[in-house]
Amino acid sequence: MLQNSKVFSSFSVDNIEKAKQFYGQTLQLEVADNKMGVLELHLNGGMVMAYPKPNHSPATFTVLNFPVDNIEKTVDELGKRGIVFEHYDMKDLQTDKKGIAWGKKEGKGPNIAWFKDPAGNILSVLEN
């Protein structure tokens, strides 16, 4: 029944204009204003919607993952654009000074780094 549906995901933000600037200019994604006041993020053939929500609470999980070929280069470039990466120092999750968790070296998943959008939602870049 739904297998042929063109699925898309969405998440809330507290300020649609800040989201538009962040996703469009800082991350350089293709964005479009929807007639309903919703921001469409066009991602390599797919689409995600960011919608305004007055009582927005940031997601406590990763809402978008961006696969990249070279995580260190990507983290450096995003850092130059003002992105601040999260740092973790927990038993099962540690990041280096740049905010990269080197999971492949430790056999614990991909190399990955997390950062937040202006609404506090969690995003990541992870190495293919």
N, C-alpha and C positions, 0 to 999 in steps of 0.2 A: 504493500500500500504506500509506504513512504520512501521506498528505495530509490525512486526516481525524482524525489523532491530536491530542489536546489537549496540545500541547508546553509544557514548562516548563523553566526553566533552574535551575541551582543553583550555589552556591559555598560554600567552607568558611570557618569562623571558628574562632578558638581558644577562645572563651568564649561559649556560647549565651545566658547570662543578660545579659552586656554587650551582645550583639547585639540581644536582645529590647528592652532599655531604649533603645538607640540608635535602632533602626528604629521602635519603637512610640512612644516618648516624644519623643525629640529630633526625628526626621523626621516624626512623627505619621502613620505608615503603619498600616494595619490589619495586625496580626500575630496569628498563632495558633500555639499549641504543637501539634506533631504527636505522636501516640502513640509515635513512634520516637525522640523526643528531638530532632526537627528543627523549626526555626522556619519557618513559612510566612509569606511577605510577600504580601499580597493587593493587587495593583496595578491598579486601574482595569479589572477584569474578568480580569486575568491573575494568575499566581502564580509566585513565585520561592521556592526553598527555600534556607535557610542551614543547613548541617549542621556539627556539631562535628567537629573533626579534631585529635587530639593533636599531630601533627607539622605543623600548619598552616603554610604559607608564604603570605604575602599575594600576591594576584594582581598581576602587573606590568602589567596592562592594565585598562581600565575595565570593571567587571562590571555596573554599572547606570547608565543615562543617564536623567535626568529632564527632559523637555521642559517649558519654562516660557514664559510670555508676556513677562515682564520680568526679564531676568537680573540687572540691578543691584539691583532691589528684592528678588529672591529671595536673592541673596548677602548683602545687608544683614540680612534677616530670619534667615537661617540663622546668620549671624555672631552675632546676639543670642542664639541658642540654644547657642552655644559651638562651632560649626563653624569650623574653621581651614582656609582654602583654600590649596591648593598654589600656589607661585610658580615660574615658569619664566623663564629669561633665556637662551634658546638662539637660534641663527641663525634657525630656522624657527618658533620658538614663544616668544612673550613675553606675559607677563601684566602687568596694571597692579597698583597697590598693593593692590587688593582681591582679586587673584587671577583676574581676568577676562581671557581672551584674546579680543580684539575681531576675530574672523576675518572678519566680514561687511565691515567697513571696508577690510580689506586683500585681500579676495577670496580668503581662505584658509579657507573653511568657516564654520561657525556661530560665534556668540559663545558661549563655553563657559568654565566654571570647574570645577576638580576639587577633590575633598576625599576624605578617607579615613574608613572606619568604624573602630571600636575594634580590629579585627583587622588593620588596615592595607590592606584592599582598597580599590581606587580607584573612586570614584563621580563622577558629573558632573551638573551642571545645564547645560542648553543652551537658548538662546533659539530659539523657533519662528520 
